[in-house]
Amino acid sequence: MNNTDNVSFVNAALETQKAFAVWREPQASKVKQISCTADKIIKLYTAASLDAVKGFVFAPFQISRNFPIYVIPFNCTDNHLLAVNNKTTVSSSHTEYSDDLQAAKELHAGQMELFMGAFAERKIKKAVLSRNQKVSGYGINQMPALFNKLCSEFINSFVYMVYIPDAGFWVGATPELLFKTNNGTASTVSLAGTQKFKEGITWGKKEQVEQELVTEHIRSVLGKFDIYNFETIGPETVKTGELAHIKTTLNFPKEKIAGRFGEFIENLHPTPAICGLPVNKSLELILKTENYDRTYYCGFLGSFDSSQQTDLYVNLRCLQAFNDSVVLYAGGGITPDSDTEKEWEETCMKMQNLEAILKDI
């Protein structure tokens, strides 16, 4: 699908308030698309319910009545293209957006202090602190071009463009696999640590510990399903755009969770990579400390079909688009060894990685 096709498809869906998804799997050349009318969208309120559906999944960080899992069913695609409608409005009142960078930095520093205190008091090993940033001058009209640019520059990422009337318009290029099946194998990934990519890259103790905490959690989830015979690949350095991360892949027989994919995902999400460890304590700290609702940032998305193939990714390196602005999202894993200034710079680096591409389209 070229940029002209993207524009036509997106405008046609927006004009009639259809839900749609356009996506490209990592290292794939083919772009896939799906759309449906609002009355055909499936809403789920537990991840365990996923086994009953087949479609493109768009799930929030925390599933609730206000933020359900949306599924665009595979059997209702309607790609009929209509005329462009310039009166389309995409808006959301779910959360607050920051556009004052200095105020955001001061707030982030204060939140870091609260996190550090909680580590000692509540024995939290890691918690993820995130923020958002509003950028004016861009909007939904640029999103098809952004999607194409992300496809060419983020070869190893899952690139997507999604619109759900009640959830908004989202675009991203996420490097983090949540859950995948391929023939008889199921896979999940532990991903943590971030720095600018360079040859001969090395990782400090903080990043290595952070990544191992995520891997440790995934092993514990596998143990709940009596999965002890699994293949571990890594840890290894992977490049996504201009950034690098530490990655460990865990593969196991798909038959071990046959009929229970949704239950497995429910135990896996949210992972310590986007929440912390212990998960419940770090989630409580996040909800108490962050000054906005993540909604679908740090949720998961992708194709789900338990009888065929499933490819779900964590919603990172993303933005939410409106008519005249976009909102960027980024976060970082905080541990007792974290440095406040470096953690702030990490969120800036992640946002700039996406904003730089926006400026280039």
KEKE-3310 file (N, C-alpha, C; in steps of 0.2 Angstrom, whole numbers, plus 5000, padded with zeros to 4 digits):
npx = (5004:5004:5007:4997:4987:4985:4981:4968:4962:4962:4955:4942:4938:4937:4928:4916:4916:4922:4930:4947:4963:4979:4994:5011:5021:5036:5051:5044:5037:5024:5010:4996:4978:4962:4945:4930:4912:4906:4896:4900:4912:4920:4919:4929:4932:4941:4957:4957:4946:4949:4951:4939:4938:4943:4953:4959:4967:4966:4971:4970:4982:4977:4963:4946:4929:4928:4939:4940:4946:4947:4941:4943:4935:4941:4932:4924:4929:4928:4933:4929:4932:4929:4925:4936:4934:4935:4931:4931:4933:4944:4945:4948:4944:4949:4961:4974:4986:5003:5011:5021:5038:5048:5040:5036:5048:5051:5040:5043:5055:5051:5042:5051:5057:5047:5046:5058:5058:5048:5054:5062:5053:5043:5048:5050:5057:5058:5050:5040:5041:5031:5027:5018:5018:5012:5012:5010:5005:5005:4995:4981:4981:4994:4997:4996:5008:5017:5016:5021:5034:5039:5038:5049:5060:5060:5063:5064:5053:5036:5024:5011:4995:4980:4963:4950:4934:4930:4942:4952:4965:4979:4997:5011:5028:5033:5045:5043:5038:5024:5017:5017:5013:5019:5017:5020:5025:5026:5030:5038:5044:5057:5061:5071:5080:5088:5097:5106:5110:5125:5140:5148:5142:5139:5132:5127:5126:5114:5104:5106:5102:5088:5083:5085:5076:5063:5064:5064:5052:5044:5048:5042:5029:5028:5030:5018:5010:5015:5026:5042:5051:5059:5065:5079:5084:5097:5102:5103:5109:5098:5093:5082:5076:5085:5089:5094:5091:5091:5087:5078:5073:5060:5055:5042:5033:5018:5007:5006:4998:4986:4970:4970:4976:4972:4971:4984:4990:4984:4990:5003:5002:5001:5018:5034:5042:5034:5028:5033:5041:5038:5023:5010:5012:5020:5012:5002:5009:5012:4999:4996:5006:5009:5002:4992:4981:4986:4979:4978:4991:5005:4997:4992:4993:4988:4987:4975:4972:4968:4968:4975:4987:4995:5000:5005:5009:5017:5011:5021:5033:5025:5011:4997:4985:4977:4966:4974:4986:4998:5000:5014:5021:5031:5042:5051:5061:5063:5074:5082:5095:5094:5097:5091:5092:5097:5086:5076:5081:5081:5067:5065:5074:5067:5055:5060:5065:5054:5048:5057:5056:5043:5045:5051:5043)
npy = (4994:5011:5028:5036:5027:5024:5037:5038:5027:5029:5042:5038:5029:5037:5047:5040:5036:5023:5010:5006:4998:4998:4990:4983:4970:4966:4967:4963:4965:4967:4976:4976:4978:4983:4986:4991:4994:5004:4997:4984:4982:4973:4973:4969:4964:4958:4950:4937:4933:4934:4922:4919:4926:4933:4943:4960:4967:4980:4985:4992:4999:4997:4987:4992:4997:5010:5009:4997:4982:4983:4975:4973:4963:4950:4946:4956:4965:4980:4988:4999:5013:5031:5048:5061:5068:5083:5088:5080:5076:5072:5068:5068:5066:5059:5061:5071:5083:5087:5102:5110:5110:5113:5113:5100:5093:5097:5091:5078:5075:5077:5066:5056:5056:5052:5039:5034:5034:5025:5013:5009:5009:5000:4989:4988:4984:4989:5002:5009:5025:5036:5049:5061:5072:5086:5091:5104:5108:5097:5084:5073:5072:5071:5058:5046:5047:5048:5034:5027:5031:5027:5013:5012:5015:5009:4994:4983:4984:4983:4991:5003:5010:5015:5017:5020:5024:5027:5027:5034:5040:5032:5030:5021:5013:5000:4991:4980:4964:4956:4943:4929:4917:4904:4892:4878:4884:4896:4912:4925:4941:4948:4965:4978:4993:5007:5016:5027:5020:5013:5007:4993:4994:4995:4990:4996:4992:4996:4995:4981:4975:4979:4973:4960:4958:4959:4948:4938:4939:4935:4921:4917:4918:4908:4897:4897:4891:4878:4877:4873:4869:4878:4888:4899:4914:4925:4937:4950:4964:4974:4984:4998:5009:5024:5020:5008:4992:4980:4963:4948:4933:4921:4905:4893:4877:4879:4871:4870:4880:4879:4884:4893:4905:4918:4919:4916:4928:4937:4935:4939:4952:4968:4969:4969:4977:4988:4992:4987:4979:4971:4967:4971:4980:4990:4994:5000:5011:5018:5022:5030:5040:5045:5059:5058:5048:5033:5027:5019:5019:5009:4998:4984:4977:4971:4956:4943:4926:4912:4899:4900:4911:4922:4938:4949:4965:4977:4993:5004:5018:5027:5038:5049:5055:5071:5083:5095:5093:5082:5069:5064:5049:5042:5033:5026:5014:5014:5011:5008:5012:5022:5038:5054:5064:5057:5048:5057:5062:5050:5049:5060:5057:5046:5051:5061:5053:5049:5061:5067:5061:5064:5078:5077:5073)
npz = (5000:4995:4999:4994:4993:5007:5011:5005:5010:5024:5025:5020:5029:5041:5037:5038:5050:5053:5061:5060:5055:5050:5046:5048:5049:5059:5049:5037:5021:5016:5018:5029:5030:5038:5041:5049:5052:5066:5074:5072:5079:5092:5110:5123:5140:5148:5146:5145:5138:5125:5117:5111:5100:5083:5076:5073:5087:5099:5114:5130:5143:5156:5158:5158:5161:5155:5146:5136:5129:5111:5097:5080:5069:5059:5049:5044:5035:5025:5012:5004:4996:4999:4995:5000:5016:5023:5035:5046:5063:5075:5091:5109:5126:5136:5144:5151:5143:5141:5137:5141:5142:5152:5164:5164:5165:5178:5185:5182:5189:5202:5203:5201:5214:5222:5218:5221:5235:5237:5233:5244:5254:5251:5245:5231:5216:5203:5194:5181:5175:5166:5153:5144:5129:5121:5104:5093:5076:5069:5062:5059:5045:5042:5045:5037:5029:5039:5044:5032:5032:5044:5042:5033:5040:5052:5052:5060:5068:5074:5065:5064:5061:5068:5071:5082:5085:5099:5105:5099:5087:5083:5080:5078:5081:5087:5096:5104:5106:5113:5113:5102:5090:5080:5068:5078:5088:5102:5107:5117:5123:5132:5135:5138:5144:5136:5124:5114:5098:5093:5086:5094:5106:5124:5140:5155:5173:5178:5167:5163:5175:5175:5164:5166:5177:5170:5162:5172:5177:5166:5166:5178:5175:5164:5172:5180:5171:5170:5161:5158:5150:5140:5126:5127:5120:5119:5133:5120:5110:5102:5087:5085:5075:5079:5091:5104:5112:5126:5123:5126:5120:5123:5119:5117:5117:5108:5111:5125:5130:5124:5119:5129:5127:5129:5143:5146:5141:5149:5161:5158:5154:5162:5158:5167:5160:5156:5167:5181:5195:5210:5200:5204:5215:5209:5199:5207:5212:5201:5196:5207:5206:5193:5183:5173:5163:5155:5146:5130:5128:5131:5131:5122:5105:5089:5078:5081:5082:5088:5082:5071:5067:5079:5083:5094:5100:5112:5115:5112:5108:5102:5096:5098:5087:5083:5075:5074:5081:5089:5101:5110:5118:5131:5141:5155:5164:5181:5193:5209:5206:5197:5189:5190:5180:5169:5167:5163:5151:5144:5141:5133:5122:5117:5113:5104:5094:5087:5084:5076:5064:5061:5058:5046:5036)
capx = (5000:5008:5005:4991:4982:4984:4977:4961:4959:4961:4949:4936:4936:4936:4922:4910:4917:4923:4936:4952:4970:4984:5000:5016:5025:5043:5054:5039:5036:5017:5006:4989:4973:4956:4941:4923:4908:4906:4892:4903:4918:4919:4922:4931:4933:4946:4961:4955:4940:4952:4951:4933:4938:4948:4953:4964:4966:4968:4970:4973:4987:4973:4957:4941:4923:4930:4945:4940:4949:4943:4943:4940:4934:4943:4927:4920:4933:4925:4938:4926:4935:4925:4928:4940:4930:4940:4927:4932:4936:4947:4947:4948:4944:4951:4967:4977:4992:5008:5015:5026:5043:5051:5036:5035:5054:5051:5036:5046:5060:5047:5039:5056:5058:5042:5048:5064:5056:5044:5058:5065:5048:5038:5052:5049:5063:5058:5044:5041:5038:5030:5024:5016:5020:5008:5016:5006:5007:5004:4988:4979:4982:5001:4998:4998:5015:5021:5016:5025:5041:5041:5039:5055:5065:5060:5062:5063:5047:5029:5022:5004:4990:4974:4958:4944:4930:4930:4949:4956:4969:4986:5002:5018:5033:5035:5050:5042:5034:5021:5015:5017:5013:5021:5017:5019:5029:5024:5036:5037:5051:5059:5065:5072:5087:5088:5102:5108:5113:5132:5144:5152:5138:5140:5127:5128:5123:5106:5101:5106:5097:5082:5081:5084:5069:5058:5065:5063:5044:5041:5049:5037:5022:5028:5030:5011:5007:5019:5031:5049:5056:5058:5072:5080:5089:5099:5101:5106:5107:5094:5092:5076:5077:5091:5090:5096:5088:5093:5082:5079:5067:5058:5051:5040:5028:5011:5002:5006:4993:4981:4964:4971:4980:4970:4973:4992:4991:4981:4995:5009:5002:5007:5025:5038:5045:5030:5025:5038:5041:5032:5019:5005:5015:5023:5006:4999:5014:5011:4993:4996:5011:5008:4997:4988:4979:4990:4974:4980:4999:5008:4993:4995:4989:4990:4982:4974:4968:4971:4968:4980:4993:4994:5006:5003:5015:5016:5010:5027:5035:5018:5008:4990:4984:4971:4966:4979:4991:4999:5003:5019:5021:5037:5043:5058:5061:5066:5077:5086:5102:5093:5099:5085:5093:5097:5080:5072:5084:5079:5061:5066:5077:5062:5050:5063:5066:5048:5046:5062:5053:5037:5047:5054:5038)
capy = (5000:5017:5034:5038:5022:5026:5043:5036:5022:5033:5047:5034:5026:5043:5050:5036:5034:5016:5008:5003:4996:4997:4988:4980:4966:4967:4964:4961:4969:4967:4980:4974:4983:4980:4991:4989:4999:5004:4992:4977:4982:4969:4975:4964:4967:4954:4947:4930:4933:4934:4916:4918:4931:4933:4950:4965:4969:4986:4984:4997:4998:4994:4986:4994:4999:5015:5007:4990:4979:4983:4970:4973:4956:4949:4944:4961:4971:4984:4993:5003:5020:5036:5055:5064:5073:5088:5090:5075:5078:5067:5071:5064:5069:5054:5062:5078:5082:5092:5105:5115:5106:5114:5111:5093:5091:5098:5086:5071:5075:5076:5059:5052:5056:5048:5032:5032:5033:5019:5007:5007:5008:4995:4984:4988:4983:4993:5004:5013:5031:5039:5055:5063:5079:5088:5095:5107:5109:5091:5081:5066:5073:5068:5051:5041:5048:5045:5027:5025:5033:5022:5007:5011:5017:5004:4988:4978:4986:4982:4998:5002:5016:5013:5022:5017:5030:5029:5026:5039:5039:5031:5028:5019:5008:4997:4986:4975:4958:4953:4936:4927:4910:4903:4885:4875:4888:4902:4916:4931:4944:4953:4970:4984:4996:5011:5021:5028:5015:5014:5001:4991:4996:4992:4991:4997:4988:4997:4992:4974:4972:4981:4969:4953:4958:4958:4941:4934:4939:4930:4915:4915:4917:4902:4892:4896:4886:4872:4878:4874:4867:4883:4890:4906:4917:4932:4944:4953:4971:4975:4991:5000:5016:5026:5017:5001:4989:4973:4959:4941:4929:4915:4901:4887:4874:4882:4866:4870:4884:4878:4885:4897:4911:4924:4918:4918:4935:4941:4934:4942:4960:4972:4966:4974:4982:4994:4993:4986:4973:4967:4971:4974:4986:4995:4997:5005:5017:5022:5025:5036:5046:5049:5064:5057:5041:5031:5024:5014:5019:5003:4993:4979:4977:4966:4951:4938:4921:4906:4893:4901:4914:4928:4943:4955:4969:4982:4999:5009:5022:5029:5045:5049:5061:5074:5087:5100:5091:5075:5068:5059:5046:5039:5031:5023:5009:5017:5007:5011:5014:5027:5045:5058:5068:5052:5046:5062:5062:5044:5050:5065:5053:5041:5056:5064:5048:5049:5068:5069:5058:5069:5084:5075:5071)
capz = (5000:4995:5003:4991:4995:5014:5012:5003:5015:5030:5024:5019:5036:5045:5035:5040:5057:5053:5064:5055:5057:5045:5050:5045:5054:5058:5043:5032:5015:5015:5023:5030:5032:5040:5043:5050:5055:5074:5077:5072:5084:5098:5116:5128:5147:5151:5141:5145:5133:5118:5113:5107:5094:5078:5073:5075:5094:5102:5121:5134:5148:5161:5155:5162:5157:5150:5142:5135:5123:5105:5092:5073:5067:5052:5044:5042:5031:5020:5010:4999:4997:4997:4994:5006:5020:5027:5041:5051:5069:5080:5098:5115:5133:5141:5148:5150:5139:5143:5132:5144:5143:5158:5169:5163:5168:5186:5188:5182:5194:5208:5203:5203:5221:5225:5216:5225:5242:5237:5232:5250:5259:5249:5242:5224:5213:5197:5192:5175:5175:5159:5152:5137:5127:5115:5099:5088:5070:5065:5063:5056:5038:5040:5048:5032:5027:5044:5044:5027:5034:5049:5039:5029:5045:5058:5049:5065:5073:5072:5063:5064:5061:5071:5073:5085:5087:5106:5108:5095:5081:5085:5076:5081:5078:5093:5095:5109:5106:5119:5112:5095:5088:5073:5068:5084:5093:5105:5109:5121:5123:5137:5132:5142:5143:5131:5123:5107:5095:5091:5086:5100:5112:5130:5144:5162:5178:5179:5162:5164:5180:5173:5159:5169:5181:5165:5160:5178:5178:5161:5168:5183:5171:5161:5177:5181:5166:5170:5156:5161:5145:5135:5123:5128:5115:5122:5130:5115:5108:5095:5085:5083:5073:5081:5098:5105:5118:5127:5121:5127:5117:5126:5114:5120:5113:5108:5114:5132:5132:5119:5122:5135:5125:5132:5150:5146:5140:5155:5166:5155:5153:5160:5160:5171:5155:5155:5173:5186:5198:5209:5196:5208:5219:5205:5196:5212:5213:5194:5197:5212:5205:5186:5183:5168:5162:5149:5141:5126:5128:5135:5130:5117:5099:5083:5075:5086:5079:5091:5078:5065:5070:5083:5083:5098:5102:5117:5112:5113:5103:5098:5097:5097:5083:5082:5069:5073:5085:5091:5108:5110:5124:5132:5148:5157:5169:5186:5198:5214:5203:5192:5189:5188:5174:5164:5165:5159:5145:5140:5138:5128:5117:5114:5109:5098:5089:5083:5082:5070:5058:5059:5055:5040:5031)
cpx = (5004:5004:4998:4985:4980:4979:4969:4958:4957:4955:4943:4933:4934:4929:4916:4911:4918:4930:4941:4959:4973:4991:5005:5020:5032:5047:5050:5039:5029:5014:4999:4984:4966:4952:4934:4919:4908:4902:4895:4910:4916:4923:4923:4933:4938:4950:4959:4950:4943:4951:4945:4933:4943:4948:4959:4963:4969:4966:4973:4979:4983:4966:4951:4935:4924:4935:4945:4945:4945:4946:4940:4940:4937:4938:4922:4923:4928:4930:4936:4929:4930:4928:4931:4935:4935:4937:4928:4936:4938:4949:4946:4948:4946:4957:4970:4984:4996:5011:5020:5032:5046:5047:5035:5042:5054:5046:5039:5051:5056:5044:5045:5058:5053:5043:5053:5062:5052:5048:5060:5059:5044:5042:5051:5056:5064:5051:5045:5037:5037:5027:5022:5018:5016:5013:5011:5009:5007:4997:4987:4981:4989:5002:5000:5005:5019:5022:5021:5033:5043:5042:5046:5061:5065:5058:5061:5057:5041:5026:5015:5001:4983:4969:4952:4940:4931:4937:4954:4960:4976:4990:5008:5022:5036:5040:5048:5037:5031:5020:5014:5017:5015:5022:5016:5023:5026:5030:5033:5044:5051:5063:5065:5079:5086:5094:5103:5112:5120:5135:5148:5149:5139:5134:5129:5124:5115:5102:5100:5102:5090:5079:5080:5078:5063:5058:5063:5055:5041:5042:5044:5030:5022:5028:5023:5008:5011:5024:5038:5054:5055:5065:5073:5086:5091:5101:5106:5104:5103:5093:5085:5076:5084:5093:5091:5093:5092:5087:5083:5072:5066:5053:5049:5035:5021:5006:5001:5001:4987:4974:4964:4976:4978:4972:4980:4993:4989:4986:5002:5008:4998:5013:5029:5042:5041:5027:5030:5037:5042:5027:5013:5007:5017:5017:5002:5003:5013:5005:4992:5001:5010:5002:4992:4986:4982:4985:4977:4988:5001:5002:4996:4990:4992:4985:4981:4970:4971:4972:4973:4986:4991:5000:5004:5010:5013:5016:5015:5029:5029:5016:5001:4989:4977:4971:4972:4985:4992:5001:5008:5019:5028:5038:5050:5057:5066:5068:5081:5093:5100:5095:5093:5086:5093:5090:5075:5075:5082:5072:5061:5069:5072:5057:5053:5064:5060:5046:5051:5059:5047:5039:5050:5049:5035)
cpy = (5006:5022:5036:5033:5023:5031:5041:5032:5025:5038:5043:5032:5032:5046:5046:5033:5026:5016:5005:5002:4995:4995:4984:4976:4967:4963:4961:4966:4971:4971:4977:4979:4980:4986:4988:4995:4999:4999:4985:4977:4978:4972:4969:4967:4963:4951:4940:4928:4932:4928:4915:4923:4930:4940:4954:4968:4975:4986:4990:4995:4994:4993:4988:4995:5005:5014:5000:4988:4980:4978:4972:4966:4955:4948:4950:4967:4973:4989:4998:5010:5026:5043:5057:5069:5077:5090:5085:5078:5072:5070:5066:5068:5065:5056:5069:5077:5088:5095:5110:5110:5107:5112:5103:5090:5091:5092:5079:5070:5074:5069:5054:5051:5052:5040:5030:5030:5026:5012:5005:5005:5001:4989:4983:4988:4988:4995:5009:5019:5034:5046:5056:5070:5080:5092:5097:5107:5103:5088:5075:5066:5070:5061:5046:5041:5046:5038:5024:5026:5028:5015:5006:5012:5012:4997:4982:4979:4984:4990:4998:5009:5013:5018:5018:5023:5032:5029:5031:5036:5038:5028:5026:5014:5005:4991:4980:4970:4957:4946:4935:4920:4909:4895:4882:4878:4894:4906:4923:4934:4948:4958:4976:4987:5000:5015:5022:5023:5017:5007:4999:4994:4992:4994:4991:4992:4989:4994:4985:4971:4973:4975:4962:4953:4957:4950:4936:4934:4935:4923:4912:4914:4910:4896:4891:4891:4880:4872:4879:4872:4872:4885:4898:4909:4924:4931:4946:4960:4971:4983:4992:5008:5018:5024:5010:4999:4983:4969:4951:4938:4923:4911:4895:4883:4877:4878:4867:4875:4884:4879:4890:4903:4917:4924:4919:4925:4940:4940:4938:4950:4963:4969:4971:4979:4988:4996:4992:4979:4974:4971:4974:4981:4992:4998:5002:5011:5021:5026:5031:5042:5049:5053:5063:5049:5038:5028:5018:5014:5013:4998:4988:4979:4972:4961:4946:4932:4914:4900:4894:4904:4920:4932:4949:4958:4974:4988:5004:5013:5025:5036:5044:5056:5064:5079:5092:5099:5084:5075:5062:5056:5042:5038:5028:5019:5013:5011:5011:5014:5020:5034:5049:5061:5063:5049:5051:5062:5056:5045:5055:5061:5049:5046:5059:5059:5048:5056:5070:5066:5062:5075:5083:5074:5077)
cpz = (5000:4999:5000:4993:5003:5015:5011:5008:5021:5030:5023:5025:5041:5043:5037:5047:5058:5057:5059:5058:5050:5048:5046:5050:5053:5052:5037:5027:5014:5020:5023:5032:5034:5042:5045:5053:5063:5077:5076:5076:5090:5104:5121:5135:5151:5145:5140:5140:5126:5114:5109:5101:5089:5075:5075:5082:5096:5109:5125:5139:5154:5158:5160:5158:5153:5145:5140:5130:5117:5100:5085:5070:5060:5047:5042:5038:5026:5018:5004:5001:4994:4997:5001:5010:5025:5034:5047:5057:5073:5086:5103:5121:5138:5146:5147:5146:5141:5137:5134:5146:5150:5164:5169:5166:5176:5189:5188:5187:5201:5209:5204:5210:5225:5224:5220:5232:5242:5236:5239:5255:5257:5245:5235:5220:5206:5196:5186:5176:5168:5159:5145:5135:5121:5111:5094:5081:5065:5066:5059:5048:5037:5042:5043:5030:5032:5045:5038:5029:5039:5047:5036:5034:5051:5055:5054:5070:5070:5071:5062:5064:5063:5072:5075:5087:5094:5109:5105:5090:5084:5080:5080:5078:5084:5092:5100:5108:5112:5118:5105:5095:5081:5072:5075:5090:5096:5107:5113:5122:5130:5134:5137:5141:5136:5130:5116:5104:5092:5090:5092:5106:5118:5135:5151:5167:5178:5174:5162:5169:5178:5168:5162:5174:5176:5163:5166:5179:5172:5163:5173:5180:5168:5166:5180:5177:5165:5164:5158:5155:5139:5132:5125:5123:5118:5129:5125:5113:5102:5094:5083:5081:5075:5088:5098:5112:5119:5126:5123:5124:5121:5121:5118:5116:5114:5112:5122:5134:5127:5122:5127:5133:5129:5140:5151:5146:5146:5161:5164:5155:5160:5162:5164:5166:5154:5162:5179:5189:5206:5205:5200:5212:5215:5201:5201:5212:5207:5195:5202:5210:5198:5186:5177:5167:5155:5144:5137:5125:5133:5135:5125:5111:5094:5082:5080:5082:5082:5087:5072:5068:5074:5083:5087:5100:5107:5113:5114:5107:5098:5099:5095:5093:5083:5076:5068:5078:5086:5098:5108:5117:5125:5140:5149:5163:5175:5191:5204:5212:5198:5194:5186:5181:5168:5162:5161:5152:5140:5137:5133:5121:5113:5110:5103:5092:5084:5080:5076:5064:5056:5056:5048:5034:5028)
residu = (MET:ASN:ASN:THR:ASP:ASN:VAL:SER:PHE:VAL:ASN:ALA:ALA:LEU:GLU:THR:GLN:LYS:ALA:PHE:ALA:VAL:TRP:ARG:GLU:PRO:GLN:ALA:SER:LYS:VAL:LYS:GLN:ILE:SER:CYS:THR:ALA:ASP:LYS:ILE:ILE:LYS:LEU:TYR:THR:ALA:ALA:SER:LEU:ASP:ALA:VAL:LYS:GLY:PHE:VAL:PHE:ALA:PRO:PHE:GLN:ILE:SER:ARG:ASN:PHE:PRO:ILE:TYR:VAL:ILE:PRO:PHE:ASN:CYS:THR:ASP:ASN:HIS:LEU:LEU:ALA:VAL:ASN:ASN:LYS:THR:THR:VAL:SER:SER:SER:HIS:THR:GLU:TYR:SER:ASP:ASP:LEU:GLN:ALA:ALA:LYS:GLU:LEU:HIS:ALA:GLY:GLN:MET:GLU:LEU:PHE:MET:GLY:ALA:PHE:ALA:GLU:ARG:LYS:ILE:LYS:LYS:ALA:VAL:LEU:SER:ARG:ASN:GLN:LYS:VAL:SER:GLY:TYR:GLY:ILE:ASN:GLN:MET:PRO:ALA:LEU:PHE:ASN:LYS:LEU:CYS:SER:GLU:PHE:ILE:ASN:SER:PHE:VAL:TYR:MET:VAL:TYR:ILE:PRO:ASP:ALA:GLY:PHE:TRP:VAL:GLY:ALA:THR:PRO:GLU:LEU:LEU:PHE:LYS:THR:ASN:ASN:GLY:THR:ALA:SER:THR:VAL:SER:LEU:ALA:GLY:THR:GLN:LYS:PHE:LYS:GLU:GLY:ILE:THR:TRP:GLY:LYS:LYS:GLU:GLN:VAL:GLU:GLN:GLU:LEU:VAL:THR:GLU:HIS:ILE:ARG:SER:VAL:LEU:GLY:LYS:PHE:ASP:ILE:TYR:ASN:PHE:GLU:THR:ILE:GLY:PRO:GLU:THR:VAL:LYS:THR:GLY:GLU:LEU:ALA:HIS:ILE:LYS:THR:THR:LEU:ASN:PHE:PRO:LYS:GLU:LYS:ILE:ALA:GLY:ARG:PHE:GLY:GLU:PHE:ILE:GLU:ASN:LEU:HIS:PRO:THR:PRO:ALA:ILE:CYS:GLY:LEU:PRO:VAL:ASN:LYS:SER:LEU:GLU:LEU:ILE:LEU:LYS:THR:GLU:ASN:TYR:ASP:ARG:THR:TYR:TYR:CYS:GLY:PHE:LEU:GLY:SER:PHE:ASP:SER:SER:GLN:GLN:THR:ASP:LEU:TYR:VAL:ASN:LEU:ARG:CYS:LEU:GLN:ALA:PHE:ASN:ASP:SER:VAL:VAL:LEU:TYR:ALA:GLY:GLY:GLY:ILE:THR:PRO:ASP:SER:ASP:THR:GLU:LYS:GLU:TRP:GLU:GLU:THR:CYS:MET:LYS:MET:GLN:ASN:LEU:GLU:ALA:ILE:LEU:LYS:ASP:ILE)
# end
